Amino acid sequence: MTLMTPPPLDQEDDEMLVPHNDFVEGPQPMEVAPEAASTVDAQAVDDPPSGRFTWTIENFSRLNTKKLYSDVFFVGGYKWRILIFPKGNNVDHLSMYLDVADSSTLPYGWSRYAQFSLAVANQVHSKLTIRKASQIQNSLLPEKLNQLPEVQPIFRIKSPLDILPEICSGKGLASEQSSLLPFDVISSSLLGFVYCETQHQFNARESDWGFTSFMPLGELYDPTRGFLVNDTCIVEADVAVRRVVDYWLHDSKKETGYVGLKNQGATCYMNSLLQTLYHIPYFRKAVYHMPTTENDMPSGSIPLALQSLFYKLQYSDTSVATKELTKSFGWDTYDSFMQHDVQELNRVLCEKLEDKMKGTVVEGTIQQLFEGHHMNYIECINVDYKSTRKESFYDLQLDVKGCKDVYASFDKYVEVERLEGDNRYHAEQYGLQDARKGVLFIDFPPVLQLQLKRFEYDFMRDTMVKINDRYEFPLQLDLDRENGKYLSPQADRSVRNLYTLHSVLVHSGGVHGGHYYAYIRPTLSDQWFKFDDERVTKEDMKRALEEQYGGEEELPQTNPGFNNTPFKFTKYSNAYMLVYIRESDKDKIICNVDEKDIAEHLRIRLKKEQEEKEQKRKEKAEAHLYTVIKVARNEDLVEQTGKDIYFDLVDHDKVRSFRIQKQTPFNVFKLL
């Protein structure tokens, strides 16, 4: 009889959040020169336990290693260490992180939550010490930090997917290879001592956290700056261990009635779009009514994959995976780690669904919901000649640059251009003529999708840039305003083009990357919800609207009464897509969708999948109670002994195995 350790159960629904190409296998030996000294200033253990670790690194400029670990130190009963990249982690900045020293030996599912700050000491002027994280106070000495009032956070980071351009440089995993914006908008020489502090939940996936772009290498190695004295660098870490608040344990279904979508690596842009489409019930009902068969496979059928996804969003109690849908797109794993264009994805998806709907009971649904028409015209000024062309659209691209709000963008959209001089229009039979050129709308769709042009090409800088200017959008949008100034003469004036805001899709970050999420009010009530990948939370209207306008925000005065200039910072989180629903159509669009709208074969298939998933979850939860025993009987020995050579007496793969509870008495096991 052989006792076997049971293999771990497959975790089919676990999806990697970020590629971790530089994962450290266990604690590494300290690589500093033998002279390097380290000290820990331990504080009294209270709530929360905290401590300061000081790492003195000699012969710093002569270090000939890519990365360097400090000695292990203890705070809150846990092992920590500092990880630095003396020549930068693929950037021209010093990279520095706080690392869980024994991460490779900790039990499955471990996590710890810490608030920390990292610093490079200025050994000439202590006020110029650089200490970084995500909250800021200026002109403060370290000994006064505990006296600080609560300060306004610039932003919060809850996962590696939220890596944003920051006031204190790039933050993330030591192995993070995404394109961060390595800049500091606050200079330590300008404000004196810059104090920042960050907090993070460490786990097996994110066992280190910190700053890829901590400080420029040129500044660090400049002997006149005071960071290297006698070729010695002093690094500090202040760590406070706090109670674990597990972001992923938030029960979205219980708290909001809705569930989120899992992120495959860089699919947050797709998740925000899918949540928006799902919460247009008329669209969801049409997807359910698309003909699919029980022989179809979701990974090879976009309609079936979308039906499956929507069904799970509607009836599941936990977040839903999107792998089947992306496989039906023909994407591989690499595509899931690449951010695609949301507008392009929206158009391609709608075009494919429109094609699949042809010849079915839901044919024409995409056009009925999203299609509008406008008229391009050129009208001669001096002769009686006018050229017009009707075009359809599923969404409108509106300028942000130079426009204060949506109405200003529509004004610019229908703005008349004069064709004169060398740019005169060639009219049939009349030759070159002065003319007016413009666009007017024939009709707007029931569901109006507005793509805000947040990303533009800067010809002066020869690169793409993100427009973070303040741009306002109303809760109610009246496109009949000023006597229908946006409408063409052919427009049906009996249709009231008054719209109410349904969704705000947000991009948080820079032109090279960032995070996407959506604010949606599914029933057009006053209650908004934030759909941020797996997490769904209730939000108020101010958060969904005003805080997504973009622009600049002013930090509160730290020294009231002094004549100091307030500091302003750019808000990198702002709306990039808006979805409006026409008031006169909202009862039709926000309709009831229940199980009778779902094909029977789909209900049976998905309920079976759900039952299997629940069984696997139950087995996983109870796995520690069971073991696998393989029994070689007399007949196995007779059959196998002498025929082949095995490590043991018999081939264990060919004998009978039993999965039993560890507490099962042997006399009971013999009866099996």
N, C-alpha and C positions, 0 to 999 in steps of 0.2 A: 504494500500500500504506500503510495507516495502522496505527500501533502504538497499541493501546488498553490502558488500565490495567484489569485485571480487577476487577469489582465484588466486594465481600466476600461470601463464602458465607453463606447464611442460617444462623442459629444457632437452630434451632427449639427446642432443649432448654435454651437459656439463659433463666433466669427472673429477673426483677428481685427483689432481696431487700428493698429499702426504697424508697419513693417519694423521689425526689431533686428536689424542686420548685424549689430555689434554687441549682442547680448553677452554679458560677462558670466562665465561659468564658475560661480563660487568666488569666495574671497581671494583676492590676489595679494601676493607679498608686496610689502612696501618697497618702492623702487627708488626712493631718494637716497642721496649719499649718506654714508654712515654717520656723518656729523649732524644730520638733520634732527632737530629736537621737537617734541610735541608735548603739549600740556593741556589738561582739561580743568577748567574752573567749574567744579561741580557746585550746584546750588542745592538748597534744602529741598527735599522731595515734597512737593505740594501739588495742587491741582491748577494747571497742568505741570508735570515734572519738566524741568528745562535745564539746559546747561550750555556753556560756551566751550568750544574746542578751538585751540590755537595751534596752528601747524607752521613751524618754521622750516623753510626749505633753503638750504645753503647750496652754493654752486648752481644757482637756478639757470643761468644762461648757458651752462655747459651740459644741461640735461639732454640726453640723447635718446629719448623715448617718446613715443606718441602720446601715451597717457600715463598718469601717475596717481597712485592711491596713497592716502594718508594711513597712519596707524588707525586701528579700530578704537572707537571710543563709545562709552555707554551713556545714554540718556533715556530715562523712563524704563530702564531695564532692558533696552534694546541695543543692538550693535549697529553703529553707524560708521561711516567714513566719508571722506571727501574725495572726489574724483576730479582731476584736472587734466586738460590737454594743453601743455605748455606752449605748443606752437599752433593751437587752435584745432577744433574738430571740423576740418574742411572749411574753415573760415579764417579771416585774418584777425581774429579776436581770441583772447584767452577764453577757453570754454571751461566751465566749472559747474559741478553737480553735487548734490547730496545723495549718497548711495547707501542702501541697506546691505551691510557687510556680509550677512549670512543668508542672503536671499535664496541661494541654491539648496540650502539644507532645511529650510522651513517647511512645515506641513502644507498640504494642498489647501488652497483657499485662504492663505494668510493675507493679512492686510494690516497696515498701521497708518495712522493719520498724524501728520506733524506740521507745525507752523515753523518756518525757518527763514533765516537770512544768511547770505554768504557775503564775505567781504575780503578785499585785498587792502591791507593796511598801508597807509602812507606813513613812512617812518620818519619823515621830516616835519610834516604838518598833519597832525592827527585829524584835523577838521576836513582834510581832503581825502580821507579814507573812502573808498568806494564800497558801498554795501547795497546789495540789490535784491529786489523782488517786485511786488505788484502794488504796493501802497507807498505814498510818498509824503514826506515832510521835509522841509528844508531848514538849514542852519540849526541843526540839533546835534548835541553831543551824545555819544553812546550812553553815558550814565543817566541821561534824561529820558531815555526811550520808554521806560516803564511809567513815566508820568504823562505820556501822550494821551490826548483825548482821542476818541474814535474818529478816524479820518475817512473821507469818502473814497471808496475803491474806484480806480479807473476802470477796471473790468475784472472779471473773475474767470479763472481757468479751471474747468472741471475734468477735462480729458485731453489727450494728445491731439484730438481733432479740433480743439479750440485755440490752436496756436495762432496768435495774432501779432501784428506790429504793436510793439509795446513801448511804453514810456521808459522802461528799463531794459531794453534790448530783447533779443530772442530768448524764449524760455521753452524747455521741453526735455525729452529724453536725450541721454548722451548719444544714443544711436540714431536719433532722429535725423533723417536725411532730407526732409522737406525744405523748401526754399523759404527761409526766414528773412526778415528784414533787419539786418544787423546795424542798427543805428540807435543813438541816444539823443533824444530831444532835450534832455536836461544834462548840462555839463557840471561835473563836480566842481570845476574851477569857477563856475558861474554862481552856483548856489551854496558852495561850501560843502558841508557834509550832506550827502544824499542818503536818506534812510528808506529802505524798502523791506518788505517782509512778504513771504509767500507761504501758501499752505497747499498740501498735496496729500492724497491718499496713495501710499505706496503699496504695490502688490506685485505678483509674479510678472505681470506684463510691464509694469512701470516701476522697476526696482530702483531707478535713479531718476532724479528730476532737478532741473536747474536752468543754467543759462548757456546756450551755445555761443552767444555773443556777449560775454560779460564785460570786457573792456578791450579797446584796440591794442594789438601787440606793440605797435609803435609807441603808445603811451606807457605801456608796462615796462618795456625794455629801455626807455629813455632814462639815462642815469640822473638827469636833472629834475625829474618828476617826483622822485622820492619813494617810488614803489619797490625799487631794487637798491638796496644799500649794502655795499660790500658783497654784491652778488647774492644777497639773501632776500627772499620773499616771505612775507608773513600772511598767511591765509587764516581766516576765522569763519566759524560756523556757529550761529546761535540756533538751537533747536528746542522746541517745546512740543512734547508729545501730547496729543489731544485725543479725546474720545473718537473712535472711528464712526464717521458718518458715511455710510456706504451709498454712493451716488446710484449704484446699480440696483440697490434694494428698494428704491422708491417704487411703490405699487401704483403705476399710472392708472390702471383700470379702476382700482379702488378709490383713488383720489379724484379722478376726472370722468371715468366712464369710457375713456379711450385708451388705446395702446399705441406704442410707437413702432418704428421700423429699425431693424438692426443695421449697423453700418459695416460694410464689407472692407473698409479701408479708406476709401475716399468717395463714398456714395451718398454723402449727406445732401448734396445738391439734388440728387434723384429722389431721396426720401422726402424732401420738402415739397417737390413737385407732385409726387404720388399721393401724399397726404392731402394736398389741395384738390386734386382730381377726385380722390375718394370721397371727400366731403362735399362734393357736388352730387347729391343723391340721384338726380336725373341721369347723370353720366354713369354712376355706379349701376343703376338699374339696367341701362342699355348694355353695359359690359356683361352683366349676368345673363341677359337674353341673347347674347351672341351664341350661335350654334357650336357646340363642342360635343365630342363623344367620349365614352368611357375608355376607348382605346387610345385616345390622344395622350401624349406625355407633356406635362407642363413645361419641361425644359426645351421642348421643340415646338411649342405653340404659344405665341404671345397672348391670344385671347384666353386660353385656359390658365396660363400662368397668372394673368391679371385677375381672372375670376377667383383663382385660389388665394391670391394675395388679399383681395378685397373681402373675401369670405372670412379669412383669418383675422383681418383688422376688425371686422364686425362682431365676430363671435369668440375670439380668443381672449384669454385673460392675461397673456404675456406678450412681450414684443415679438414681432414677426420678421422672419428672414426674407431676404429678397434674392437669394441665389438662383432660384428657379426662373425668376423673371429675367435676370441678367443673362442667364444661360440661353433663354429664348431669344434674347437680342443677338446672340452669337458672340457674347463677350467671354473672354477668358479671365483668369485671376489678375493678370496685369491690368486689364481694362478697369477692374474694380478698384485699383489703386491710382487711377488717373481721373482727375476732375474734368468732366466734359462740359460743354456749353448747355445751360439749362434750356435756353430758347430752342436750340437745335434739337435737344432730346424731346422737348414738348411737341415740336412740329413732326419729327420722325414718328413718334409714338402715335400721334393723332392720325397721321397719314396711313400708317399700317393698320390701325383700327378701322379707319374709314374704308380701306380696301377690303378688310375682312367682313365688314358689315354689308357689303353690296349683295343684293339678292336675298337679304334676310329681313325679318320683321323690324329690325332696328336700323335699316339703311337710311342714311341721311342724318343720323343723330349728331354727328360731329359738326356738320354744317349748321344744323338747327341751333346748336348751342353756341358755337364759337365764331361762325363766319359772318363777317360784315363786308360792306362794299364802299369803296370811295371812287370818285371820278377825278382823273387827272385831266386838266384842260389847258389849252393855250388859245388865247383870244387876241386877235389883232386889234390894235387901237385905231388905226386910220382906215381900215377896210372892213367890210362885213365878212369876216371869216373866223371860224372857231373850230378847233380840233379837240375832241374828247375821247377818253378811253376809260372804260369801267374795269376796275380790278377788285379782287376779293382779298380779304386778309383774315387770319386767325388770331393775330395779335398785332399790337401797334408798338413800334419803337419810339419812345419819347426822349427828347433831349433833356439832360439834366444840367449840363454846363450852360450858364447864362440864364437859367429859368428858375424862378423862385418856387413854383408849384406846378401842379398838373395843368391848371388852366393856362399858365404861361406857355407850357409845352404845346398844348393844343393850339394856342394862338400862333406859335411859331410853325406848327405843322401846316396850318392853312394859310400862312403868310404868302402874299403875292410877290412873285419875283418879276421884275421888269427885264424884258429882252430888248436891248437897244444897242446902238453903236455896232461894234464888231460882233456882238452877241445876238444880232437880230435874227428873227425866226423866218425860215423860208416857207412861205405859204404857197400852196398850189395855185397857179394862175396869177398870183400877185407878186411873186418874187420875195425879196427880203423885206420884212416888215417889223416895225416896233410892235411888241406884243406883251401881254401879261400871262404869266404861267403860275399855276397853283393847283391845289387839291381841295376838294370838298367831299363831305361824306354823304353817300346816298342812304345808307342805313347802318345802324350799330347792332351787334349781336346781343342776345339775352345775357350771355356771360362775356364780359369784356376783359381781356387780358392785356395789361399794359407792361411792356418791358422797358425798364428805365435804363438808359444808356450810361451806366456807371463806369464802364470801361471804354476808353477811347485811345486812339493812336495819337501820340504827341509828336508832330513833325519836327519841332525844334529839338526835342531830346532824342528823336528817332527810337521811340520805344512805346509800349503800351503803358498807360497809367490808369489808376482808378480815380474817379471823380467823387470826392467825399464831401462836396458842397452840401449845404443845407437845402433840402428839397421837400416841400410840404405836400401832403395829399389829404383830401377831405374824407370824412366818413360818408358823406353823400355827395355825389358828383352829378352836376346838372349840365348835360351837354346840349340842352336847348336854350341855354342862357343867351342874353342879348339878342333876342328874336331869332334864335337859330343860326348864329353866325358861322357855325361849323358845317351846316347842312347845304347840300346842293339844291337847285330848283326842283329836281326830280324826287327829292326826299318826301316820304309820307309824313306830313306834319301832324297827323292824328295820333302817331305813336309818341308817347311821352318818354323821352330819353333821360330819366332820372334814375341814377344807380346808387346802390348801397355797397359799402366795402365788405368783402367776404374774407379775403386773405391778403396777408403781407408776407412776402418771401424776403428773407434778409440774408445779406452776405456780410460776414464779419472777417475782415482781414485785408490783405493787399492784392495787387494785381497778379502775383505769382502763386497765390494760394490763400486758404482761409477756411472758414466754416460756414455752413448754410443751415438755416432753420426757418420755420414758418410760424406766424401767428394767424390763427384761423378762428372764426366764430361759426361753427357748423350750422346752427339754426338761425343765424343773423340776430341773435339776442344780444344783450349787453355783455354777456360773458365771453371773454376771449380765452383761447388756449394756445400755449406754446408747444409746438411739436418739434422737439430737438432730438432727432434719432430715436433712441429707445425711451426717452423720457418725455412725458406729457405733463404739463403743469397748468394750473389756472393763472391767468394774468389779467390785469386791468387794462382799460382802454388807453391810458397814458403810455404804458409800456409798449403796447402794440402799435400805436400811432406816433406820438410826439417823439419818443425816444428812438425812433427809426428814421427820423428826418435827416440825420447826418449833421454835418457842419462842425462847429467848434463848441466846446464846453469849458466853462471857467471853473477852476478849482477854488474852493472856499478860502478866504483869507486866513492865514495861520497866525498873523500878528495884527489883529484889528487895532485901528488907531494910528498905525504907522503908514506913511505914504509910500507903500511898496506896490509896484505894478502887479496886478493879478496875473497868474499864469493860465494860459489857455492851451488846450490840447485838442487835436483833431479826433473826432469820433469815427472809428473805423468800422463800426457796425451800422449799416443803413439799408433801407429797402432797395431791392433791385427788381422786384416784380410785384404788381398789384393785380388782384382779381376783384372785379365789381360785378354785381348781379342786378339786372334791371328790376326796379320795384314792381312793375306791372307783370313780371314773369316769375317773381320769387316763389309764389305758391305752387307753381308748376315745377320749378326746378328743385326747391327744397321739399321734396315729396317723401312719402313713406316707402321704405324698402325693407321687405322681410323675407322669410324663407321661401314663400311661394314664388318669389321672383328668381329663385335659384334652381337650376336644373337638378332633377332627382339624382342623376348619376354623380353630379358634382357634390351634392350633399352627402351621399353615401361614401364617396371616396375621401372627402375631407374629414368626415366624422371618424372614419377608420384610421386615418392618419393621426388625428388628434388622440384617439384611444391608444394607439401604439406609442405616441410621444409621451403620454401620461404614464404608460407602463414602464417605458425606459427611464423616465424621471423617478418613478417609484423605486425601480431596481437600483438606480444610481444612489438614491438617498439611503437605501438599505444595504448597499454593497459591503459596508464595513462589518455587517453582521454575518456575512456568508464567507465560505471558503470553498475551494474546489479540491476534491480528493479523487485521485485516479487509482483504480484497483486492478492489480494484475492477478488474475485467477490462475488456478492450476492449468487449465486448458491453454491460457495465454503463454505460460512458461513452456508447455509441451510443444506448442505450435511454433514459437519463435526461437527458443534456445537452440543454439548450434547452427542455425541457418544464416544469420547475419551477425555482424559485430555491432553492438550498441555500447553507449557509454555506461548504461546500467544493464540489468538483466534482460529487460524487454524494451520494445519501442513504445514509449508512453503515448505516442499519438494514435496508437492502434488499440489501446485498452479502454475499458469503460470508465467514464468520469461521472462524478456526482457533485452537484452544487448543494451544499447543506449549510444549515446554520452552525456557527462555531460552537454554540452551546449544546449541540445534539449529543446525548450520551452514546458511548460506543455500542452498547447493547441494542440501542434503538437503531443505530446506523447499520448494524449487521442484518437487521430485518428488511432493509430496503432492497 
